[in-house]
Amino acid sequence: MVKKCAVKNCMSGSIAKRKMKLKQNNRPTALFQVPKCPSMLQKWNLALSQQLLPKNFVCELHFKEEDINKKFDRIILPNGDIYDIKSQI
């Protein structure tokens, strides 16, 4: 299964958009897996006004810039989840 943003009408995580960014030597938009914790999942559902599943992903464009701590090739969310960005070199 290909990872893509589950937010309605978001094209940033589409396969075509991610391939285009790679061809342009741009970093693909980071995708974050929806939390499995029921209380955090409910917060994400309310914030995005839609029903998400723990298997879904949400791209970085749906977070406030200050909610994502970017350090080198790693993104750290306020809840402590850590995501490494693979180098496209």
RANOR-V320360 format. One record per residue. N is the residue number from 0. OMEGA is omega in whole degrees, 0 to 359 (NA if undefined). Layout:
N:OMEGA + N:OMEGA
This chain:
0:180 + 1:178 + 2:174 + 3:182 + 4:183 + 5:181 + 6:183 + 7:176 + 8:177 + 9:180 + 10:185 + 11:182 + 12:181 + 13:181 + 14:182 + 15:181 + 16:180 + 17:177 + 18:180 + 19:180 + 20:179 + 21:179 + 22:180 + 23:182 + 24:176 + 25:177 + 26:176 + 27:178 + 28:181 + 29:177 + 30:180 + 31:178 + 32:179 + 33:182 + 34:177 + 35:179 + 36:184 + 37:181 + 38:177 + 39:178 + 40:179 + 41:178 + 42:179 + 43:179 + 44:179 + 45:181 + 46:183 + 47:179 + 48:176 + 49:182 + 50:178 + 51:176 + 52:180 + 53:179 + 54:182 + 55:176 + 56:177 + 57:183 + 58:184 + 59:182 + 60:181 + 61:176 + 62:172 + 63:181 + 64:182 + 65:178 + 66:180 + 67:176 + 68:180 + 69:178 + 70:181 + 71:180 + 72:184 + 73:176 + 74:181 + 75:178 + 76:181 + 77:181 + 78:177 + 79:177 + 80:182 + 81:179 + 82:176 + 83:177 + 84:180 + 85:178 + 86:182 + 87:182 + 88:NA
